Every structure is written in structure tokens, then in C-alpha cells.
Amino acid sequence: MDERDFELLAVLSETRNITKAAELLYVTQSSLSKRISAINEELDTTIILRSRNGIVFTPDGEIVLERVLKAAAELKTMREMINASKGYICGSLNAGISVNYALYLFPDILIAYRNMYPHVNTHITTEHSRKLYTQLIEGKIEVAILRGEYPWNGNKILIERENVCAIYHEQYKDQPLKSIPYLGRKTDIAFEREIVQWLRENDLAPESRGIHVDSITTCVEMVNRKIGWAIVPDICLNGFKGIIKPLVFGNGEPFVRSTYIMYSDAVAKLPQVKAFIGVIRNFKKE
């Protein structure tokens, strides 16, 4: 077995599907099956079983998978330690970036990081904050930029705090919000709870059969088209020409959306991670 087999087994563990694993590894299903057979022969056992619903690891297969993942992690650490001894910053960076932050603010940060540290092998995952938080806990990503409040025992730095606003077209400026269709959108549970709280405090109850979208950009565009009003953080409002009204809760507290960069003490020692955090801190100051 070699490192390619380590990757093969890790992907099989993630997908539990021969077809999907072959696609991710850029190999044919037949060559993947042959390699699995070769591993079985080398270890004198059967590591996976196939079924209509995919594959399952046998008890021996679970032992192999556990050891292989540990070996892969050790090899990665070895390479990072060697890279750290070189005269320039290199190695790998595995970062998770919340979808909306990735869309509106992160591209400039990534460009600056790549220009300053071109030898770093950079892997960026964009996903909703809740999923990235789970990946961070599981160690699948090393550092994450998350929107919202999540408990974390490691390092947690506030990098953005923006107002949450009601937005609507100029055409509706003299009309009460109750008379304008509300545009709901898919977001994380905690933020949705705060939106519902503000709506209740202001005696606003969106129709159950109203309009709901799955994208903040779609939501803003529909407001531009005079379809209704929406509640969005001002991260997405650069260039918006309509009415923007920052919201306040009943107790006088402003309705805000916070963004944090989160990482463990262990990965903070990696030069490429320290450099990444430094670039973000500089953008925060600006």
C-alpha cells in the first residue's frame, strides 16, 4: 500500500460509493475495483462489502481505515514540519469560508494571500457556517470564517460586525411594511430565530405562502425589481439603490451579524495558517 491507497480509502469512507469515489479520484470504476482487490490480497482479508446502497467497511476494513488515516495525518505533519524549515512559507492551507463572506469579501483576501505566499497549496471550501463549524470540529478544515455565534474553545477573532437591515424599493418608502410582500430566504437557524424575533416585536407576520428564496443575491435582486421587502445583512448591499433601514430590537440593541475567524492552538503554529490569519487581520484594520 502507498499514499494513493490512503487517499482511495479516505474517499471511499467519505462517499461510501464506488462510482462517486472513482469520479473524485479521476479513475475508472474498474481500476478502482482492481486496486481494492490488490489491497485485499496484500492484507489477506476483505476490507469492504458492496450492496445496492453502496459499500460498507468490514471489521478488518475499519481497522485498516483507522490506521491509514492516522498514517496519512502523520505524513502530512512531517511534510509541514519540513516545509516550515525552508526559507519561504509553503505547505497546505485548508480553510472553510462562509458562503456570503466568500461571495462578497473573501476574493480580495484570497488574492492578497496568494500574491504574498504563492508556494502555499491553498484549499478553500465554501459552505454554510453550520456545516463548516462541524467540519472544523472534526478536523476536516484547519481554519474557518463563520458568520453567527458558535461556541469554540480555540482561537476566535471577530473580523466583521455588520448591521442587519430592512431593504425595499424607493417606490414603497411611504408605505408600512405590512402592506408590502415579505421576501424570506434560507439562512442558518440562529439567524432565522433572530429575524423571527424582530418580526414579532414589530407585529409583522410573513405569509406562510409568501415568497422564499435560497440566495441572498436573489433576495436583493427581487427587492430591486419591486417584488417586496427583505431582511438582510449589509454585507450584500454595496451598490444597492433602494431604502436601507438598520434594525433594532425591542430592548434597544442593534440587530447585527458577526463574522469570526476560528482555529485551534495546534494549527496556529503552522506558518501558512499564521500568514493567512495575518492577511485577514490586515484587511480587518483597513
Helices and strands as residue ranges (DSSP letters): H 3-15, H 18-25, H 29-43, E 48-51, E 54-57, H 59-84, E 92-98, H 99-104, H 106-116, E 121-127, H 129-138, E 143-147, E 155-168, G 170-172, G 177-179, E 183-185, H 189-201, E 211-213, H 216-224, E 230-233, G 234-236, E 243-246, E 256-263, G 267-269, H 271-285
